[in-house]
Amino acid sequence: MSLFAVTFTLLILLIWIYQQEMGTNIFPVAALFIFQFAIFWLVDPLLKERFPSFVSNVFLIAIYLIVAQILMLVSGGLHSPFFLIYLFVIFTGAMSFGLTGALIATGLVAAAYATFIGAIMDLAVYLYQIIVLWIISLMVGFLAETNRRVGERETLQNLRITSLSEIARFMREHSKPSDVVEAGLEAALRILGATSTALVNNERIIFLCGERVRKDQLLTADKFPFVYMGGDHMIHIYRQKNPLASDEIRIMGLLSERMQLTCSSLHDKAQLEAIREEKERVLDSIGSAVITVKKDNTIATINRRACEILAASSEELLDRKITDSPLQVPSLSDFGREPRESRVFTMKGEEVPVEITVIPQLDDTGKPIGWIAVFDDLKEVRSLKAIIRRSESLAAVGEMAARVAHEIRNPLGGILGFLGLAEKKAQPEIKMYLSESKAAIKRLENTVRDLLTFSRPVSGTQGKFQLIDAWTTLERRETVVETESTEHLHTTIEPLEHNMTTTILRGDIALFTQVLDNLLRNAKEAAGLQGEVAVRVCRGESNLWIEIDDTGPGWPDSVSDKLFEPFISTKESGTGLGLAITQRIVEEVGGSIKCFRTKDGGTSEITRFRVSWPRT
């Protein structure tokens, strides 16, 4: 545009000189010139909207050349002072196609100007003016070419800087420094048109993007310092055609800086995340509930134990006011450092008794910014204390029972002996009373035996025995019992599967038999004369499942949680020690026992005892 402005000024000056010297009316010529100048502003945009840039520029040059030729013709031809009007053609060629366009346009102008040569004397004037045109053409061409290349470079630079912004945003989306480095090297490869890019440390290539080249070529290429993961590294850019220009080096410097900042940010973020996770792990490993509370009573952090006590997730509790419903924790500012009993409510509205210790939270200057509340669930503490007291009481009772049983056992034997002798010599009407007395003494002896068994340590838990031996003994005994019995109670002992005939169990066979006898006797008594009892065994991964089912009525709800506690019985003549002894034996060998009511495959309910006994 500046070239056109200069040309327009020169032509106005020439028009004024021509009018002063010749005294002719040149306003028609000036109007023609103004019309030609307006073509650039009006025709050029219209042409470029409808045609490709090359076609529109060629068409514009043709229009300028025709108008210039007409202007020269009406103003004197070879001797016209408007000779410089041809500069429009040359300028348009230069601005459209650079130096090449200027030279081609000058050639066209020279051919058109030659049409005004009428005599041999005109040749000198022609050559002089054409030489001036060629000089101006070269100057304008070089100027236009330089301007075009600078514009292209600026455009490329702007595109690269825009790409850098997009690349920086893309790199920030990564979570690992290694991914950022890889993305940066790939970006450098595209933006700079490089053959290969690499991250190198002590001549060792860590990351490589692009084509594989010789190591010596890569190591001697352009280098950019880069601090990566706490160490000094170098980014090498290898380009086969041309070395990097100064603006490309600046672009690569900016890219390297963005990569480094992003990596540092990710590294710092990872360290902060690691510190946060370590803090959470430490807090979650504490058995007490820990909550940090801001001055406005909102929860800032909370550990796993606190979430368990309050029956909510951390997401539900964070930023919630601790004093609001449903938590309703008393204001922590009212607490001192000494533990104090209080109460809180869970998110479900359940009341929990707690012991709270409050510690002021201070910032770096010692200014209070909140509180740290540590509290324990007193419900669990009280339950544990009750269990301990109960265990101590049971231990004392057991010890006393053992001593009493030991003192009673010997006299009972003597009493049974004397009753036997008396029964032989007694009259028939007296024998009935002596028989009832003997039965009562035997029940008492069984109770004493159970007390002694319960109070003694379980022995023989480290041995081993074959399942088939214990099961065969059980089957034979039950067969004999059913044969001799006149009762209608039916007991089914399901046979072992073939893959269980070689199973070896842990413990002593006598303990295993005692457990089965206790459970089987309990099931028969519960089922009654018209009931049914079934015993089966199933193979587990590392254990054996023994199931004893009976069709009895079960037990009252009041004793559901106490079935295996000593001295608890639902039978009038029961001692309440059978199931307690059974559980103790099973747990001593490393197994477990549980009892529940279930369906028998139809509509009837059955009672099932399930014992898990470890295999070797």
matplotlib code that plots the C-alpha trace (Angstrom):
import matplotlib.pyplot as plt

x = [0.0, 2.9, 4.3, 1.0, 0.9, 4.4, 3.5, 0.3, 2.2, 4.8, 2.1, 0.2, 3.6, 4.2, 0.7, 1.3, 4.7, 3.2, 0.4, 2.8, 5.2, 2.7, -0.2, -2.5, -5.6, -4.6, -7.6, -9.1, -5.8, -5.8, -9.3, -8.2, -5.3, -7.6, -9.9, -6.9, -6.0, -9.6, -9.4, -7.2, -9.7, -12.8, -11.9, -9.2, -11.4, -14.2, -11.7, -10.3, -13.7, -14.6, -11.3, -8.1, -5.5, -3.2, -5.9, -7.2, -3.6, -2.9, -6.2, -5.5, -2.0, -3.6, -6.2, -3.4, -1.3, -4.2, -5.2, -1.5, -1.2, -4.3, -3.0, 0.4, -1.3, -3.4, -0.6, 2.2, 3.3, 7.1, 7.5, 4.6, 5.5, 3.2, 5.8, 5.9, 2.3, 3.8, 5.0, 1.5, 1.9, 5.4, 4.3, 1.3, 3.5, 6.0, 3.4, 1.6, 4.5, 7.6, 10.8, 9.8, 6.5, 8.3, 10.7, 7.9, 5.7, 8.7, 9.2, 5.5, 5.8, 9.0, 7.1, 4.1, 6.3, 8.1, 5.0, 5.5, 8.9, 8.3, 11.8, 15.4, 15.9, 13.2, 15.3, 17.7, 14.8, 13.2, 16.4, 17.0, 13.5, 13.4, 16.7, 15.2, 12.2, 14.4, 16.3, 13.1, 11.7, 14.7, 14.5, 10.7, 11.0, 13.7, 11.6, 8.4, 10.2, 11.8, 8.4, 6.7, 9.3, 9.1, 5.3, 5.4, 7.9, 5.8, 2.7, 4.7, 6.0, 2.4, 1.2, 4.0, 3.3, -0.4, 0.5, 2.7, -0.2, -2.3, 0.6, 1.1, -2.6, -2.4, 0.7, -1.0, -3.7, -1.1, -0.5, 3.1, 6.3, 7.3, 4.1, 4.8, 8.3, 7.1, 4.3, 6.8, 9.3, 6.5, 5.4, 8.9, 9.1, 6.0, 6.5, 10.1, 9.9, 12.7, 13.9, 14.4, 14.0, 15.4, 15.9, 19.5, 21.3, 25.1, 24.9, 22.3, 19.0, 16.0, 13.2, 13.3, 10.7, 10.8, 13.2, 16.1, 19.4, 23.0, 23.8, 26.7, 24.4, 21.8, 24.3, 25.9, 22.6, 21.1, 20.8, 18.6, 19.1, 16.3, 15.9, 14.0, 13.2, 15.8, 18.6, 20.3, 19.2, 19.4, 16.8, 18.5, 16.8, 18.2, 17.0, 18.5, 18.0, 18.8, 20.0, 17.5, 17.0, 17.1, 13.3, 13.1, 15.6, 13.5, 10.4, 12.2, 13.4, 9.8, 8.6, 11.4, 10.5, 6.8, 7.8, 10.0, 7.4, 4.7, 7.1, 8.0, 4.3, 3.5, 6.4, 5.3, 1.8, 2.9, 4.9, 1.9, -0.4, 2.1, 2.2, -1.6, -2.0, 0.6, -1.2, -4.5, -2.9, -1.6, -4.9, -6.8, -4.5, -5.3, -7.9, -9.6, -11.8, -9.9, -11.7, -10.2, -12.7, -12.4, -13.3, -16.8, -17.3, -17.2, -15.3, -12.0, -10.6, -11.9, -10.4, -11.9, -12.7, -14.7, -16.7, -17.4, -18.7, -20.8, -22.1, -21.3, -18.7, -16.1, -17.8, -21.0, -19.2, -16.6, -17.6, -20.7, -21.0, -20.3, -22.8, -25.7, -28.3, -28.0, -24.4, -25.2, -21.7, -21.3, -19.3, -15.6, -14.7, -16.4, -14.0, -10.7, -7.7, -8.9, -11.1, -14.8, -17.7, -20.4, -22.6, -22.9, -25.5, -24.8, -26.1, -29.0, -29.9, -28.5, -27.0, -23.4, -21.7, -18.2, -15.2, -13.9, -10.5, -10.1, -6.7, -6.5, -5.1, -2.6, -1.1, 2.6, 2.3, 0.6, -2.8, -5.8, -7.5, -9.6, -9.6, -8.6, -11.2, -10.2, -13.0, -13.6, -16.8, -17.7, -20.3, -17.6, -15.4, -18.2, -19.1, -15.4, -15.3, -18.5, -17.0, -13.8, -15.8, -17.9, -14.9, -13.3, -16.6, -16.9, -13.2, -13.9, -17.1, -15.3, -12.5, -14.9, -17.1, -14.1, -13.1, -16.7, -17.1, -13.9, -15.0, -18.5, -17.4, -15.8, -18.7, -21.1, -19.3, -19.6, -23.3, -24.0, -22.2, -24.2, -27.4, -26.6, -26.0, -29.1, -31.2, -30.2, -31.3, -34.3, -38.0, -39.7, -41.6, -38.3, -36.4, -38.4, -37.3, -33.7, -33.8, -35.0, -32.3, -29.6, -30.9, -30.8, -27.2, -26.2, -27.5, -25.6, -22.5, -22.9, -23.2, -20.0, -18.3, -19.3, -18.1, -14.7, -14.5, -15.4, -12.8, -9.9, -7.7, -8.5, -5.7, -4.9, -5.6, -2.3, -2.7, -4.4, -6.8, -8.6, -12.2, -13.3, -12.4, -14.6, -17.4, -17.5, -17.6, -20.5, -22.5, -22.1, -23.1, -26.2, -27.2, -27.0, -28.9, -31.8, -31.9, -32.2, -34.5, -38.2, -38.5, -39.7, -36.9, -35.1, -31.4, -29.8, -26.0, -25.2, -22.3, -19.0, -18.3, -15.6, -13.1, -13.4, -12.4, -8.8, -9.4, -7.2, -8.4, -6.5, -6.8, -7.7, -10.4, -11.8, -12.4, -14.1, -16.3, -17.1, -18.3, -20.4, -21.9, -22.8, -24.4, -26.2, -27.6, -28.7, -30.5, -32.2, -33.5, -34.7, -36.4, -38.4, -39.7, -41.5, -38.7, -35.9, -32.1, -29.7, -25.9, -23.8, -20.3, -19.1, -15.6, -14.4, -11.2, -9.1, -11.7, -14.5, -18.2, -20.2, -24.0, -26.4, -30.1, -33.1, -36.8, -37.3, -39.0, -35.7, -35.1, -36.6, -35.5, -34.3, -31.4, -30.5, -27.3, -26.4, -26.7, -23.0, -22.6, -22.1, -25.1, -27.5, -30.0, -33.6, -34.1, -35.3, -32.7, -29.9, -26.7, -26.1, -22.5, -22.8, -22.7, -20.2, -17.8, -18.5, -17.6, -14.5, -13.2, -14.0, -12.3, -9.2, -8.5, -8.9, -12.5, -15.8, -19.4, -22.7, -26.4, -29.4, -32.9, -33.4, -35.8, -35.5, -36.2, -39.9, -42.0, -40.8, -38.1, -35.2, -32.4, -28.9, -25.6, -22.7, -19.2, -16.0, -13.2, -9.7, -8.0, -4.3]
y = [0.0, 2.4, 1.7, 2.8, 5.9, 6.9, 6.2, 8.2, 11.2, 11.1, 11.0, 13.9, 15.8, 14.9, 16.0, 19.4, 19.8, 18.8, 21.3, 24.1, 23.4, 22.4, 24.5, 21.7, 20.4, 17.1, 16.7, 13.9, 12.1, 12.6, 11.3, 8.2, 7.8, 8.1, 5.5, 3.2, 3.7, 3.0, -0.4, -1.7, -0.8, -1.9, -4.7, -6.5, -7.6, -8.7, -10.7, -12.4, -13.4, -15.2, -16.5, -18.0, -15.5, -16.4, -15.8, -12.6, -11.1, -12.0, -10.5, -7.3, -6.9, -7.2, -4.5, -2.2, -2.8, -2.0, 1.2, 2.3, 1.7, 3.8, 6.6, 6.6, 6.7, 9.7, 11.7, 11.5, 7.9, 7.5, 11.1, 11.1, 12.4, 9.6, 7.0, 6.0, 4.9, 1.5, 1.3, 0.2, -2.9, -3.6, -2.9, -5.2, -8.0, -7.5, -7.5, -10.5, -12.8, -11.2, -10.6, -13.1, -11.3, -7.9, -9.1, -10.7, -7.5, -5.4, -7.6, -7.1, -3.3, -3.3, -5.1, -2.8, 0.4, -0.7, -0.3, 3.5, 3.5, 5.3, 6.1, 5.1, 8.2, 6.9, 3.9, 5.8, 7.3, 3.8, 2.2, 4.9, 4.7, 0.9, 0.7, 3.0, 0.7, -2.4, -0.7, 0.3, -3.2, -4.9, -2.6, -3.0, -6.8, -7.2, -5.1, -7.1, -10.4, -9.4, -8.2, -11.4, -13.6, -11.6, -11.8, -15.5, -15.9, -13.8, -15.8, -19.0, -17.6, -16.6, -20.1, -21.7, -19.5, -20.3, -24.0, -23.6, -22.4, -25.4, -27.7, -26.2, -26.7, -30.2, -30.9, -29.7, -32.3, -35.1, -36.5, -37.8, -35.8, -38.5, -38.0, -34.2, -34.8, -37.2, -34.7, -31.8, -33.7, -34.7, -31.1, -29.9, -32.5, -31.1, -27.4, -27.3, -29.9, -31.8, -35.3, -36.4, -35.0, -36.6, -36.1, -37.0, -37.3, -37.9, -39.0, -41.6, -41.2, -41.4, -40.4, -40.4, -39.1, -39.2, -41.1, -43.1, -41.4, -42.1, -41.3, -39.0, -37.0, -36.6, -35.7, -33.0, -31.4, -28.3, -28.6, -27.0, -27.4, -29.0, -29.8, -33.1, -35.1, -33.2, -33.8, -31.8, -33.1, -31.8, -31.7, -32.4, -31.3, -32.8, -31.5, -32.9, -29.9, -26.7, -25.8, -24.0, -20.3, -17.8, -17.5, -21.3, -21.5, -19.0, -21.1, -24.2, -22.3, -21.3, -24.9, -26.2, -23.7, -24.7, -28.4, -27.7, -25.6, -28.3, -31.1, -29.1, -28.4, -32.1, -33.1, -30.6, -31.8, -35.5, -34.6, -32.8, -35.7, -38.2, -36.1, -35.9, -39.6, -40.4, -38.1, -39.8, -43.3, -42.2, -40.8, -43.9, -46.2, -44.5, -46.4, -43.2, -40.9, -37.7, -34.7, -31.3, -28.5, -24.9, -21.9, -21.8, -25.4, -26.9, -30.2, -29.9, -33.4, -36.7, -40.1, -43.6, -44.4, -41.1, -42.1, -45.5, -44.0, -41.4, -43.9, -41.7, -41.3, -38.5, -36.8, -36.6, -35.1, -32.7, -29.0, -29.9, -28.0, -30.4, -28.6, -29.0, -31.8, -34.7, -34.8, -32.3, -32.3, -29.7, -26.7, -27.6, -24.2, -25.3, -28.3, -28.2, -30.5, -33.0, -35.9, -35.4, -37.7, -36.4, -37.7, -37.4, -38.6, -40.5, -39.5, -42.0, -40.2, -42.9, -41.6, -42.7, -42.0, -40.7, -39.4, -36.3, -34.6, -31.3, -29.8, -26.2, -26.0, -23.2, -21.7, -20.8, -17.6, -19.4, -18.0, -20.4, -21.5, -24.3, -27.5, -31.1, -33.4, -36.9, -39.1, -42.7, -44.7, -45.4, -47.9, -50.2, -49.5, -50.2, -53.4, -54.5, -53.7, -55.7, -58.6, -58.5, -58.3, -61.2, -63.3, -62.6, -63.7, -66.8, -67.6, -67.3, -69.3, -72.0, -72.2, -72.5, -75.0, -77.1, -77.2, -77.9, -80.6, -82.3, -82.3, -83.7, -86.3, -88.8, -88.8, -89.3, -92.5, -93.8, -92.9, -94.8, -97.8, -97.9, -97.3, -100.4, -102.6, -101.3, -101.9, -105.6, -106.2, -103.9, -104.8, -104.4, -101.4, -99.7, -100.6, -98.1, -95.2, -96.4, -96.6, -93.0, -91.9, -93.7, -91.9, -88.5, -89.2, -90.2, -86.9, -85.1, -87.0, -86.1, -82.4, -82.7, -84.4, -81.6, -79.0, -80.6, -80.9, -77.3, -76.1, -78.2, -77.1, -78.8, -81.3, -83.2, -80.3, -80.7, -84.3, -85.7, -88.5, -90.0, -88.8, -92.3, -93.8, -91.4, -91.6, -95.4, -95.5, -93.0, -95.0, -98.3, -96.9, -95.2, -98.4, -100.3, -97.6, -97.6, -101.4, -101.7, -98.6, -98.8, -95.0, -93.7, -91.0, -91.5, -90.5, -90.4, -90.5, -89.7, -91.7, -90.0, -89.1, -91.1, -88.1, -87.7, -91.3, -90.3, -86.9, -86.2, -83.8, -81.9, -82.7, -85.8, -88.3, -88.4, -84.6, -85.0, -87.8, -85.8, -82.8, -85.1, -86.9, -83.6, -82.1, -85.4, -85.8, -82.2, -82.6, -85.8, -84.2, -81.2, -83.2, -85.5, -89.0, -88.1, -86.0, -86.5, -85.9, -85.8, -85.6, -84.9, -83.7, -81.5, -80.7, -77.1, -75.4, -75.9, -77.3, -79.8, -78.8, -81.0, -80.2, -81.6, -80.9, -81.6, -80.9, -79.6, -76.3, -74.4, -72.0, -68.9, -65.5, -64.5, -67.1, -66.7, -64.8, -66.9, -70.5, -71.2, -69.5, -71.7, -72.5, -71.5, -74.3, -74.5, -78.0, -78.5, -81.2, -79.6, -78.3, -75.6, -76.8, -79.2, -76.5, -74.4, -77.4, -78.1, -74.6, -74.5, -77.8, -76.6, -73.2, -74.8, -76.9, -73.8, -74.3, -72.6, -73.4, -71.6, -72.4, -71.1, -71.9, -72.6, -74.3, -78.1, -77.7, -77.5, -75.3, -76.8, -75.1, -77.0, -76.3, -76.6, -76.7, -76.2, -77.0, -76.0, -78.4, -77.8, -80.3, -81.0]
z = [0.0, 0.7, -2.8, -4.3, -2.2, -3.4, -7.0, -6.7, -5.2, -8.0, -10.7, -9.2, -9.2, -12.9, -13.9, -12.3, -14.1, -17.4, -17.1, -16.2, -19.2, -21.9, -20.9, -22.1, -20.3, -18.7, -16.4, -18.6, -18.3, -14.5, -14.3, -16.2, -13.8, -10.8, -12.4, -12.7, -9.1, -8.0, -9.8, -7.1, -4.4, -6.2, -8.7, -6.7, -3.8, -6.2, -8.3, -5.2, -4.0, -7.2, -8.5, -7.0, -5.9, -8.9, -11.5, -9.9, -9.7, -13.4, -14.4, -12.4, -14.0, -17.5, -16.6, -15.3, -18.4, -20.8, -18.9, -18.8, -22.5, -23.2, -21.0, -22.6, -26.1, -25.4, -23.6, -26.2, -26.5, -26.1, -25.0, -22.5, -19.0, -17.6, -18.4, -14.6, -14.9, -15.9, -12.3, -11.4, -13.5, -12.0, -8.4, -8.8, -10.2, -7.4, -4.6, -6.1, -7.0, -5.5, -7.5, -10.2, -10.7, -10.9, -13.6, -15.7, -15.3, -16.4, -19.5, -20.4, -19.9, -22.1, -24.9, -24.6, -24.5, -27.6, -29.6, -29.4, -31.2, -34.5, -35.6, -35.0, -32.9, -30.4, -29.6, -27.3, -25.4, -25.1, -23.9, -21.3, -19.9, -20.0, -18.0, -15.4, -15.3, -14.8, -12.0, -10.3, -11.0, -9.3, -6.3, -6.0, -6.6, -3.9, -1.5, -2.3, -2.0, 1.3, 2.6, 1.4, 3.1, 6.3, 6.2, 5.7, 8.5, 10.8, 9.9, 10.5, 13.8, 14.9, 13.9, 15.9, 18.9, 18.7, 18.4, 21.5, 23.5, 22.3, 23.1, 26.5, 27.3, 26.0, 28.1, 31.2, 30.7, 31.3, 34.7, 34.3, 33.4, 31.0, 29.0, 28.9, 27.6, 24.9, 23.9, 23.8, 21.6, 19.2, 19.0, 18.3, 15.5, 13.8, 14.4, 13.3, 10.6, 12.3, 11.4, 15.0, 18.5, 21.6, 25.4, 26.2, 29.6, 29.6, 25.9, 26.8, 24.8, 27.1, 24.7, 20.9, 18.5, 14.7, 12.5, 13.9, 12.9, 13.8, 17.4, 16.5, 14.2, 17.0, 19.7, 17.5, 16.6, 18.1, 21.9, 24.5, 28.2, 30.1, 33.8, 34.1, 37.3, 39.3, 36.8, 33.9, 30.5, 26.9, 24.2, 20.8, 17.6, 14.3, 11.0, 7.8, 5.4, 7.2, 10.7, 13.0, 12.3, 15.1, 15.4, 15.4, 18.2, 20.1, 19.5, 20.7, 23.8, 24.6, 24.1, 26.3, 29.0, 28.8, 29.1, 32.0, 33.9, 33.3, 34.5, 37.6, 38.3, 37.9, 40.1, 42.8, 42.5, 42.8, 45.9, 47.5, 46.5, 48.1, 51.3, 51.4, 50.8, 53.5, 55.9, 55.1, 55.6, 58.9, 60.0, 58.7, 60.6, 63.9, 65.9, 67.1, 65.1, 64.0, 62.6, 61.8, 62.0, 60.8, 62.9, 61.4, 62.6, 59.1, 58.7, 56.8, 57.0, 58.5, 58.8, 58.1, 61.8, 62.1, 58.9, 60.4, 63.7, 62.0, 59.4, 56.4, 53.6, 53.7, 50.7, 52.7, 55.8, 54.3, 54.5, 56.6, 59.9, 62.7, 65.0, 62.6, 62.4, 62.2, 63.7, 66.5, 68.0, 70.7, 69.7, 70.0, 71.4, 74.7, 75.1, 76.8, 76.2, 78.8, 77.5, 78.1, 77.5, 75.2, 72.4, 68.7, 66.1, 63.0, 59.6, 60.3, 63.5, 65.8, 69.1, 69.8, 73.2, 72.7, 74.6, 72.9, 73.2, 71.5, 70.5, 69.1, 65.5, 64.9, 61.8, 61.3, 63.4, 66.3, 65.5, 66.0, 62.8, 64.0, 66.1, 66.0, 67.6, 68.6, 69.9, 70.7, 70.5, 74.2, 73.0, 71.8, 74.8, 77.2, 75.3, 75.5, 79.2, 79.7, 77.8, 79.9, 83.2, 82.0, 81.0, 84.3, 86.1, 83.9, 84.6, 88.4, 88.1, 86.0, 88.5, 91.4, 89.5, 88.8, 92.5, 93.6, 90.9, 91.9, 95.5, 94.6, 92.1, 94.6, 97.1, 94.1, 93.2, 96.8, 96.9, 93.6, 95.0, 98.2, 96.4, 94.1, 97.1, 98.9, 95.7, 95.7, 99.3, 99.3, 99.1, 95.7, 96.8, 98.0, 94.8, 92.7, 94.9, 94.9, 91.1, 90.8, 93.2, 91.1, 87.9, 89.7, 91.0, 87.4, 86.0, 88.7, 87.8, 84.2, 85.2, 87.3, 84.3, 82.0, 84.5, 84.7, 80.9, 80.4, 83.0, 81.7, 78.7, 75.5, 74.6, 71.4, 69.0, 67.1, 66.0, 62.9, 62.0, 59.0, 58.5, 57.3, 60.7, 62.7, 60.1, 60.0, 63.9, 63.8, 61.2, 63.1, 66.4, 65.0, 63.2, 66.5, 68.3, 65.8, 65.8, 69.5, 70.0, 70.0, 69.4, 66.1, 65.8, 62.5, 62.1, 58.7, 58.4, 54.8, 53.4, 52.5, 48.9, 47.2, 47.1, 50.9, 51.9, 52.1, 53.9, 56.9, 59.6, 62.2, 65.9, 67.8, 66.7, 70.3, 70.2, 66.8, 68.1, 71.2, 69.1, 66.9, 69.9, 71.6, 68.5, 67.6, 71.2, 71.2, 67.8, 68.9, 72.1, 70.1, 67.4, 69.8, 69.2, 66.0, 64.5, 62.1, 62.3, 59.3, 59.4, 56.3, 55.4, 52.6, 51.4, 51.5, 50.1, 53.3, 55.6, 56.0, 56.6, 59.0, 59.1, 61.6, 60.9, 63.1, 62.7, 66.2, 67.1, 67.5, 70.4, 71.7, 70.3, 73.8, 73.6, 69.9, 70.7, 73.8, 72.5, 72.9, 76.3, 79.3, 81.6, 78.9, 78.1, 76.7, 78.3, 81.8, 82.5, 80.5, 82.1, 79.5, 79.0, 75.9, 73.2, 75.1, 75.3, 71.6, 70.5, 72.7, 71.1, 67.6, 68.0, 69.7, 66.6, 64.4, 63.2, 63.7, 64.5, 63.9, 64.2, 62.3, 61.1, 57.4, 54.9, 54.3, 50.6, 51.1, 53.4, 56.8, 58.8, 60.3, 62.7, 61.3, 63.2, 60.8, 61.9, 60.0, 60.8, 59.3, 57.1, 57.0]

ax = plt.figure().add_subplot(projection="3d")
ax.plot(x, y, z, "-o")
ax.set_aspect("equal")
plt.show()
